Each structure stands twice: as structure tokens, then as C-alpha cells.
Amino acid sequence: MLRMSILVVLVLLIFLEGCNSSGRGCKDPLANNLEVEAAENDGGYTYDEVWIRPRKSLALSESLKGTSGLLFWEGSLWTHNDNADTRLYELDTSSGAIREDYLLEGVENTNWEDMDQDSEFIYLGDFGNNASGNRDDLHILRIQKASLLSGSPDIDTIWFSYSDQHDLNPVGPNQTEFDCEAFVLSSGHIFLFTKQWITGHTSVYALPKQPGNHVAQKLNSFDIQGLVSGATFLESKQLLVLCGYSGILQPFLYLMYDFPAYDFFSGNKRRVNISIPFLQVEGIASMDGLTYYLSNESYVKEPVTNTLQQLHILELNSYLEE
């Protein structure tokens, strides 16, 4: 009987070792299915559903009803509107008040949707495409930082098309898979995250961050179950955070981390819902990867909602501190 018991134990140990022979599994200590012995993350996460409220929400100026992108630079938070207005706005992070605005002369704002930066330039994405899904002038403005502060912005343009968009016939409003409101920069590349109105997915495309005409190459897709409207990437932490909202304007964040290189969707992916309904979040920025600033544009739909433009401060220490 003793020999039989030992044999059973040995068989079970061999079986369990074989189940994870690849050394892959969920490595996130906050997940429900943590595998302590896993040597490599397989993205096979499961998490409890979570809802958070902003630590603070600040009213924004009437000049920022269409606030869209956000970034930190020169100790301030910067934003812009999503159509017509060709100014960049420098904000006070403690009050949300406008410190200064900077006119970009000689350019148009068809649909500015997001912004990012490197050490020398600010990049401003004019690639919103939800009106008819057939824009053939998608581009990103590149603004030399020193010239912006001097009052004479030096601006050039990065033009692009999507590698898999072959039909430019117009479609109805909000009926395209080739809308985009979010991008990040890293290692000489721009990574676009699409806002796919039909499927609720997002796809990531890559193109060089140099002026010229480029074809954005599709890398991967993810069923995010919503509409992506902003992105921020902390390369030192290999942490990507997307913001967006559902079809009924329920805002959310998606935390993506522990992925190899720029395979953003292969690591851990955790959804964090924001406990404010009817919020069309647009911009997101963070300096430390723990405190996040989100903006929402004005959204008036009487008698359902009358949401004014705001800046929200959220703390994600509980989910990202480790």
C-alpha cells in the first residue's frame, strides 16, 4: 500500500511539472491565477472587476470644451482641442487653469486627437477619422519645442496611411475601423491605437517618427470592448495605459505591462472602470506611472446628460506600485 501511495505521488508530481513544462504562466501577483514558478509571462491573467473614483476633479476653461490630448512638459500639463482651434494650452496641474496658450500658425485642425513628445519635439496627431472613415490626409504635426516657446513654432509633418485600408469610399458617421485617437512614441517609432467603432477592438500600427509619407504597418489587435481615446507609455516601466469609454460613455482604463519589446497586447492586461458615468474621456498623462491625469470633453445630450469639460486625477498605486 505504501509503495502504491508513493507511486501515485510521483505520478502526480510528474504530471504537474509537465503542465508547466514551458515555464510560462501568469506572473502578476495581483492576478487571481498567479503562478509563482512561472519563468515567463503568458498573458493568461484573470482579475477581479474593479471600479475607482478620481481623487479630484477640476473644472476646465470654456476654451477647452473639446480637450483631447494631454502631456507633461516644462512642469505643466498641456492640452489642445479636437477641431478648428490651432492653439496648444499650458495648464496648472493644481487648479486646471490655463497658464498660457500658444498659437500654431500655418496649420489647420481637422481633428487633433492626441499628443506625445520626445526630447526635442511635440507630436500632434491630426488623425481623427470618424466622420466618414475615408480621410486621405492623415498626419502628425511635429513641433520643435524651443521654437514653440520662442513664439515662432517650427512645424513639419508626418503623413501616413493604414497598411490594410484599401477602400476609401465614405461610410456613415462612427462606422469605421480606421478611426484613431491615441498614439505613443518609442525608439524612433510612432505606435497608433485605433478606435474601432464596429468591433470595439483596438489595433496597434507602427510608423517612423520622421517627416515624410509612410504606411503604418499593422502589428496586432485586441478586443478592448470599448472605444480607445488616449494613450500614455512609460518606457522605463514598460507600462502602457489606454483610456476610453463604452458605447454608453462609461469610462475605463486598460493597464498593459510585462510584455516583451513592443508586443503591447501579449502581457498582462487589466481593465479599471471609472465610477463616473457619461464621461467622454479623451486625454491621459502621467509622470510617475502611479498618478494619472485624464481630461473629458464637454458632452451635452439633453435631457440625459450635461457633462462639462474637466480634468480628473486618479491614483493607481494599488494596481501598479509593485
C-alpha positions in Angstrom: 0.0 0.0 0.0 2.9 2.4 0.9 4.6 1.7 -2.5 1.3 2.4 -4.3 0.9 5.8 -2.4 4.4 6.8 -3.3 3.9 5.8 -6.9 0.7 7.9 -7.0 2.5 10.9 -5.6 5.3 10.6 -8.1 2.9 10.3 -11.0 1.1 13.5 -9.8 4.4 15.4 -9.5 5.4 14.4 -13.0 2.0 15.4 -14.3 2.1 18.8 -12.6 5.6 19.5 -13.8 4.6 18.7 -17.3 1.6 21.0 -17.1 4.0 24.0 -16.9 6.9 22.5 -18.8 7.2 25.6 -20.9 7.8 27.7 -17.8 5.1 30.1 -19.0 2.2 31.4 -16.9 0.7 34.4 -15.1 3.4 36.2 -13.1 1.3 39.2 -11.8 0.9 39.0 -8.0 -2.4 40.9 -8.3 -4.0 38.4 -10.6 -6.3 35.6 -9.4 -4.2 32.9 -11.2 -0.7 33.8 -10.1 1.8 31.0 -10.9 4.8 31.6 -8.6 7.1 29.2 -10.6 6.4 30.7 -14.0 9.5 32.0 -15.6 7.8 33.8 -18.4 4.5 35.7 -18.6 2.0 34.2 -21.0 -0.6 37.0 -20.6 -3.1 34.5 -19.1 -4.4 36.8 -16.5 -7.7 36.9 -14.6 -8.6 39.8 -12.3 -11.5 40.9 -10.1 -13.6 43.7 -11.6 -12.5 47.0 -10.1 -14.1 50.5 -10.0 -12.3 53.6 -8.9 -13.2 57.2 -8.4 -10.9 60.2 -9.1 -9.1 61.7 -6.1 -10.0 65.1 -7.5 -11.9 66.6 -10.5 -11.2 70.1 -11.7 -13.3 72.3 -14.0 -11.6 73.4 -17.2 -11.9 76.7 -19.0 -14.7 77.3 -21.6 -11.8 77.5 -24.1 -11.3 73.7 -23.6 -14.7 72.2 -24.4 -13.0 69.9 -26.9 -9.9 69.0 -24.8 -8.4 65.9 -26.3 -4.7 65.0 -25.8 -2.6 65.5 -22.7 1.1 65.5 -21.9 3.5 66.7 -19.2 6.2 69.2 -20.2 8.1 72.1 -18.6 6.4 71.3 -15.2 2.9 71.8 -16.7 0.2 69.8 -18.2 -0.5 70.6 -21.9 -3.7 70.0 -23.9 -5.4 71.0 -27.2 -8.9 71.0 -28.6 -10.1 68.4 -31.2 -11.2 70.7 -34.0 -10.7 74.2 -35.6 -8.7 75.7 -32.7 -5.0 75.7 -33.5 -3.6 76.5 -30.1 -1.8 74.5 -27.5 -2.7 75.2 -23.9 -0.4 75.0 -20.9 -2.3 74.1 -17.7 -1.7 74.4 -14.0 -2.0 70.9 -12.6 -3.3 72.0 -9.2 -6.2 74.1 -10.5 -6.7 73.2 -14.2 -6.4 76.9 -15.1 -4.8 77.9 -18.3 -1.3 79.4 -17.7 -0.6 80.2 -21.3 -1.6 79.4 -24.9 0.5 79.1 -28.0 -0.8 79.6 -31.5 0.4 77.3 -34.2 0.3 79.4 -37.4 0.1 78.0 -40.9 -1.6 74.7 -39.9 -5.2 73.5 -39.7 -7.0 71.4 -37.0 -9.2 69.0 -38.9 -9.4 66.6 -36.0 -6.5 66.8 -33.5 -6.8 63.8 -31.2 -3.7 63.1 -29.2 -0.2 64.4 -28.4 3.2 63.0 -27.3 6.8 64.1 -27.1 10.4 63.2 -27.2 13.4 65.3 -26.0 13.2 67.8 -29.0 9.7 67.7 -30.4 6.0 67.7 -29.5 3.9 65.4 -31.8 0.3 66.3 -32.5 -2.0 63.7 -34.2 -4.5 65.1 -36.8 -5.9 61.6 -37.5 -9.5 61.6 -36.2 -11.5 59.8 -38.9 -14.9 59.0 -37.5 -17.0 61.4 -39.8 -16.8 59.2 -42.9 -13.8 56.9 -42.3 -12.1 57.9 -45.6 -9.6 60.6 -44.8 -6.6 60.6 -47.2 -4.8 63.4 -45.3 -4.0 61.6 -42.0 -0.9 63.1 -40.4 1.0 64.0 -37.3 2.5 67.5 -36.8 6.0 67.7 -35.4 6.7 70.9 -33.4 10.2 71.9 -32.4 9.9 72.6 -28.6 12.4 75.5 -28.4 10.7 77.3 -31.3 7.3 76.9 -29.7 8.4 78.6 -26.5 10.1 81.4 -28.5 6.7 82.2 -30.2 7.7 81.1 -33.7 6.8 77.4 -33.9 8.9 75.4 -36.4 6.5 72.7 -37.7 6.8 69.8 -40.1 4.6 66.9 -41.0 4.5 63.1 -40.8 1.9 61.8 -43.4 0.6 58.2 -43.2 -2.0 55.7 -44.4 -3.0 52.4 -43.0 -1.4 49.3 -44.5 -4.8 47.4 -44.6 -7.2 50.2 -45.5 -7.7 49.7 -49.2 -11.2 51.2 -49.6 -11.5 55.0 -49.2 -15.2 55.2 -50.1 -17.1 57.1 -47.4 -19.1 55.3 -44.7 -21.6 56.7 -42.2 -20.6 58.5 -39.0 -18.9 56.3 -36.4 -19.0 53.3 -38.8 -15.3 52.8 -39.4 -12.5 50.6 -38.1 -9.9 53.2 -39.2 -10.5 56.0 -36.7 -7.7 56.8 -34.3 -7.4 59.0 -31.2 -4.4 57.6 -29.4 -0.6 57.2 -30.0 2.7 56.9 -28.2 6.3 57.3 -29.2 9.2 54.9 -28.5 12.6 54.2 -30.0 12.2 56.1 -33.3 8.6 54.9 -33.9 5.1 56.1 -33.5 2.6 53.5 -32.3 -1.1 54.2 -33.2 -4.0 52.7 -31.3 -7.2 52.7 -33.3 -10.7 53.4 -32.2 -12.8 50.7 -33.9 -16.4 51.7 -33.9 -17.8 48.4 -35.3 -16.0 45.7 -33.4 -15.0 47.6 -30.2 -11.4 46.4 -30.8 -8.2 48.4 -31.0 -5.3 47.7 -33.4 -1.8 48.9 -33.0 0.1 50.3 -36.0 3.7 51.4 -36.3 5.4 54.0 -38.5 8.6 56.0 -38.3 8.5 59.3 -36.4 10.3 61.1 -39.2 8.6 63.6 -41.6 7.6 62.2 -45.0 5.0 59.8 -46.3 4.6 56.5 -44.6 2.5 53.4 -44.5 1.5 52.5 -40.9 2.0 48.7 -40.5 -0.5 46.8 -38.5 1.1 44.8 -35.7 -1.7 43.3 -33.6 -5.3 43.7 -32.3 -7.0 43.4 -29.0 -10.7 43.1 -28.1 -10.8 46.0 -25.6 -14.6 46.1 -25.6 -14.8 49.9 -26.0 -13.5 52.9 -27.8 -9.9 53.9 -27.2 -9.4 57.7 -26.9 -6.0 58.2 -25.4 -2.7 56.6 -24.5 0.4 57.1 -22.4 3.6 55.0 -22.4 6.2 54.9 -19.6 9.0 53.2 -21.4 11.2 52.9 -18.3 8.5 50.8 -16.6 7.4 49.1 -19.9 3.9 50.3 -18.9 1.2 51.3 -21.4 -2.1 52.8 -20.2 -5.0 53.3 -22.6 -8.2 55.3 -21.7 -11.5 55.0 -23.4 -15.2 54.6 -22.9 -18.1 52.2 -23.8 -20.9 52.9 -26.2 -22.9 54.4 -23.2 -20.0 56.6 -22.2 -18.8 54.5 -19.3 -15.1 55.4 -19.0 -12.3 52.9 -18.3 -8.5 52.5 -18.3 -6.6 49.5 -19.6 -3.3 48.8 -17.8 -0.8 46.8 -20.0 2.5 45.7 -18.7 5.1 42.8 -18.5 5.2 42.5 -22.3 8.3 41.9 -24.5 9.6 44.8 -26.6 6.5 46.5 -28.2 4.2 43.5 -28.3 1.8 45.6 -26.2 -1.1 43.1 -26.1 0.9 40.0 -25.1 1.5 40.8 -21.4 -0.9 41.5 -18.5 -4.0 43.5 -19.4 -6.2 44.8 -16.6 -9.3 46.9 -17.0 -10.1 49.5 -14.4 -13.5 51.1 -14.6 -14.0 54.7 -13.6 -17.1 55.4 -11.4 -18.4 58.4 -13.3 -21.0 57.7 -16.0 -21.5 59.7 -19.2 -17.8 60.7 -19.3 -16.2 61.0 -22.7 -12.6 60.8 -21.6 -10.1 62.0 -24.2 -6.6 62.6 -22.9 -4.3 60.8 -20.4 -0.9 61.6 -19.0 1.3 60.5 -16.1 4.8 61.5 -14.8 5.4 58.6 -12.5 3.1 55.8 -13.6 1.1 55.9 -10.5 -0.8 59.2 -10.6 -2.8 59.8 -13.8 -4.5 62.9 -15.3 -7.5 62.4 -17.5 -9.5 65.0 -19.4 -13.0 64.8 -20.7 -14.6 67.0 -23.3 -17.9 68.7 -22.9 -20.8 66.4 -23.7 -24.3 67.8 -23.8 -27.3 65.5 -24.6 -30.4 66.9 -23.0 -32.2 65.6 -21.0 -29.9 62.7 -20.5 -26.6 64.4 -19.5 -24.8 67.8 -19.4 -21.2 66.9 -18.7 -18.8 69.8 -18.7 -15.1 69.6 -19.6 -13.0 68.5 -16.6 -9.6 67.3 -15.5 -9.5 64.2 -13.3 -6.7 63.0 -11.0 -6.6 59.2 -10.3 -4.3 57.2 -8.1 -3.4 53.7 -9.3 -0.9 52.8 -6.6 -3.0 49.8 -5.6 -2.6 48.3 -9.1 0.8 49.4 -10.3 3.1 50.2 -7.3 4.7 46.7 -7.5 
